[in-house]
Every structure is written in C-alpha cells, then in structure tokens.
Amino acid sequence: MWDKLKKVWQTLRKPSVHYSLGFLTLGGFVAGVIFWGGFNTALEATNQEAFCIGCHEMENNVYEELKTTIHFTNRSGVRATCPDCHVPHNWTDKIARKMQASKEVWGKVFGTINTREKFEAKRRELAEHEWARLKANDSLECRNCHNFDYMDFTRQSPRAAQMHSTSLANGEKTCIDCHKGIAHHLPDMSGVKGW
C-alpha cells in the first residue's frame, strides 16, 4: 500500500515539461472554481428583472402590461418578476430554459420585434410558444409560488374550486390551460377554436 501511495506522490510531483502534475491538477481545480463562479454569477445576472426589461421590446410591451396585473401590485406585497414566471427555479430546469431563451434573443438582435407593430404581429406566435412550454412542464413556474397542495378551495369561487379540485387535481389540465393572459394581454385569438 505504501508503495502505491509513493508512486502516486511521485507521479503528482513529476514534472510535465515545466510543471508538476500536482500543480496542474490544483491549477485546473482553481480555474474550474473561478469558471463555475463566473458562470453562476452571469446566470444570476441574466435572471433579474432589470436584465429582462433592458431592451425596449420588453420594457415597452409586456412589462407595461405586467404593471397593471395582480402579479405586479397586490394587497400582500408579493410581486412576481419576469424570471419568476418565465424561468424555473431548479438549476437543471433553469439551464435548459436559459439555453432555450438564447434562441429568443434572435428577435432582439435582428429587429423582428423592435417596434410595437412588429411585436403585435408576432404576439400570438410568441404567446403560443410560451403556452406550449408551460403546458409541457405542467406550469412549473406557476407552481413555484402557487402550490396546489395548499390551496383552500373554500376561499375560491365555486367555479374555481370545481376546476381546481377536478381538472387540475387529476392532471387533465395545468395552470396555463385556464390562465392565459394572466399577466400579459392576450393576442388576437379570432379564428381559434374555443375562444
């Protein structure tokens, strides 16, 4: 056993061309920690409302709409920010969403939604992408704040209590199925079945 440890120690101390393997390993570890810290710092910086509304496309369109909703101002003082509704809280889900969102930067870079008219022309397409994403993940972002297990059906309207205790409880529907337009104006839905 001592011979094995001695060989490991000799390997770690043996110089490569200029540096020992131990130095390179330690240097790699330190570089990894610095990279990871920088990566997480950048990830969190892009997960702030100020970042989200940093471009006029968002600030002048959907952010203005959010300001008029219960998610922005309410009696309890709890406010949902852009990332609360559009970015999952779990790290792996957040990374997947960030990679998906990097594709959405296309609209900013190439000016496809840089005016109110262009934004309105694409609103339905953008909304449908977001609704499909929320449907696919069972409205995960909604459930970060609205926990179905703690809902008091006696304090809800009869219709809401009925829907929550049946369709939502049995998994037939998810939050976004009934709550489209909860924080932003709905696009023109004429010609869509069920509207």
VOGU-3710 file (C-alpha; in Angstrom, 3 decimals, decimal comma):
1> mwdklkkvwq> 0,000/0,000/0,000  2,814/2,417/0,851  4,426/1,634/-2,466  1,232/2,622/-4,292  0,966/5,875/-2,344  4,624/6,567/-3,023  4,082/6,032/-6,772  1,031/8,339/-6,749  3,016/11,011/-4,912  5,912/10,656/-7,359
11> tlrkpsvhys> 3,510/10,982/-10,298  1,993/14,111/-8,790  5,458/15,591/-8,211  6,907/14,511/-11,547  7,262/17,487/-13,816  5,484/17,512/-17,138  7,511/19,809/-19,333  7,561/22,732/-16,918  5,071/21,978/-14,123  4,299/19,009/-11,898
21> lgfltlggfv> 1,075/17,054/-12,330  0,050/18,130/-8,823  0,450/21,796/-9,756  -1,531/21,273/-12,962  -4,290/19,435/-11,072  -4,502/22,140/-8,409  -4,391/24,845/-11,080  -7,169/23,097/-13,005  -9,263/22,893/-9,853  -8,792/26,593/-9,065
31> agvifwggfn> -9,563/27,530/-12,691  -12,690/25,349/-12,530  -13,884/27,087/-9,356  -13,307/30,508/-10,945  -15,123/29,453/-14,139  -18,030/27,986/-12,162  -18,318/31,128/-10,020  -18,273/33,343/-13,098  -20,800/31,142/-14,872  -23,230/31,203/-11,936
41> taleatnqea> -22,746/34,957/-11,487  -23,603/35,529/-15,159  -26,540/33,126/-14,875  -27,979/35,020/-11,916  -27,327/38,406/-13,536  -29,436/37,328/-16,518  -32,122/36,130/-14,124  -33,026/39,609/-12,879  -35,965/41,731/-13,958  -33,626/44,619/-14,812
51> fcigchemen> -31,893/42,375/-17,357  -35,223/41,197/-18,806  -36,509/44,717/-19,410  -33,111/46,004/-20,535  -34,348/46,118/-24,120  -37,181/48,393/-25,142  -39,027/45,486/-26,820  -39,781/44,013/-23,405  -39,903/47,197/-21,341  -42,371/48,983/-23,618
61> nvyeelktti> -44,580/45,990/-24,393  -45,018/43,114/-21,971  -43,543/44,844/-18,905  -46,051/47,698/-19,221  -48,834/45,087/-19,346  -47,485/43,284/-16,276  -47,636/46,519/-14,251  -51,446/46,507/-14,449  -51,889/42,978/-13,036  -52,240/41,390/-9,612
71> hftnrsgvra> -48,841/39,773/-10,099  -47,221/43,239/-10,016  -49,161/45,025/-7,264  -51,446/43,373/-4,721  -52,601/43,533/-1,119  -49,929/41,103/0,128  -46,943/42,918/-1,398  -45,664/39,761/-3,071  -44,567/40,600/-6,595  -43,712/38,262/-9,428
81> tcpdchvphn> -40,856/39,393/-11,623  -40,186/38,247/-15,192  -37,885/35,363/-14,159  -40,420/34,133/-11,588  -42,859/33,323/-14,376  -40,505/32,547/-17,243  -37,531/30,749/-15,643  -37,796/27,612/-13,487  -36,160/27,751/-10,072  -34,454/24,328/-10,145
91> wtdkiarkmq> -30,914/24,591/-11,507  -31,155/21,970/-14,266  -34,519/23,291/-15,464  -33,122/26,839/-15,317  -30,137/25,894/-17,504  -32,417/24,225/-20,055  -34,648/27,313/-20,120  -31,658/29,655/-20,497  -30,417/27,650/-23,495  -33,910/27,831/-24,975
101> askevwgkvf> -34,116/31,570/-24,270  -30,823/32,220/-26,019  -32,688/31,430/-29,243  -35,260/34,090/-28,335  -32,554/36,766/-28,377  -32,854/36,453/-32,161  -35,824/38,838/-32,067  -33,730/41,499/-30,394  -30,597/41,065/-32,498  -32,348/41,008/-35,868
111> gtintrekfe> -35,104/43,508/-35,064  -38,053/41,194/-35,698  -39,965/42,689/-32,737  -38,271/46,073/-32,310  -41,425/48,159/-32,863  -44,862/47,905/-31,285  -46,370/46,967/-34,658  -43,836/44,167/-35,259  -44,306/42,927/-31,702  -48,091/42,842/-32,071
121> akrrelaehe> -47,755/40,997/-35,382  -45,716/38,270/-33,645  -47,559/38,359/-30,294  -49,705/35,302/-30,959  -46,740/33,213/-32,134  -44,693/34,268/-29,086  -47,606/33,578/-26,731  -48,273/30,164/-28,247  -44,612/29,196/-27,780  -44,786/30,222/-24,130
131> warlkandsl> -48,109/28,464/-23,548  -46,764/25,267/-25,123  -43,650/25,466/-22,931  -45,737/25,910/-19,784  -48,111/23,129/-20,830  -45,155/20,781/-21,421  -43,641/21,420/-17,994  -47,004/21,299/-16,152  -46,848/25,041/-15,429  -43,745/24,577/-13,292
141> ecrnchnfdy> -43,099/28,295/-12,890  -46,681/28,891/-11,697  -46,284/26,094/-9,168  -43,141/27,677/-7,732  -45,465/30,130/-5,980  -48,935/28,584/-6,281  -48,764/25,234/-4,502  -51,825/23,137/-5,316  -51,437/21,150/-2,079  -52,055/24,284/-0,008
151> mdftrqspra> -54,997/25,719/-1,944  -58,020/26,447/0,235  -60,932/25,620/-2,067  -63,401/27,100/0,435  -61,953/30,564/-0,226  -62,238/30,232/-4,011  -65,228/30,940/-6,195  -67,371/27,839/-6,788  -66,224/27,644/-10,408  -62,516/27,916/-9,497
161> aqmhstslan> -62,874/25,368/-6,696  -64,629/22,976/-9,085  -61,926/23,313/-11,752  -59,037/23,095/-9,293  -60,432/20,084/-7,462  -61,144/18,113/-10,640  -59,243/19,000/-13,828  -56,131/20,301/-12,105  -56,099/17,649/-9,383  -56,354/14,717/-11,775
171> gektcidchk> -53,695/16,138/-14,125  -56,119/16,646/-17,009  -55,231/20,340/-17,148  -52,465/22,579/-15,915  -52,467/26,228/-14,822  -51,820/27,719/-18,272  -54,841/25,956/-19,782  -57,191/28,319/-17,927  -54,967/31,258/-17,007  -53,687/32,513/-20,364
181> giahhlpdms> -53,416/36,271/-20,303  -52,990/36,373/-16,516  -50,002/38,732/-16,704  -49,987/39,976/-20,307  -52,583/40,946/-22,871  -53,875/38,114/-24,986  -53,054/38,155/-28,678  -55,813/38,282/-31,256  -57,442/34,875/-30,811  -60,074/35,228/-33,543
191> gvkgw> -60,281/32,080/-35,585  -59,010/29,896/-32,733  -61,377/27,112/-31,712  -62,664/27,556/-28,164  -62,187/31,332/-27,969
//
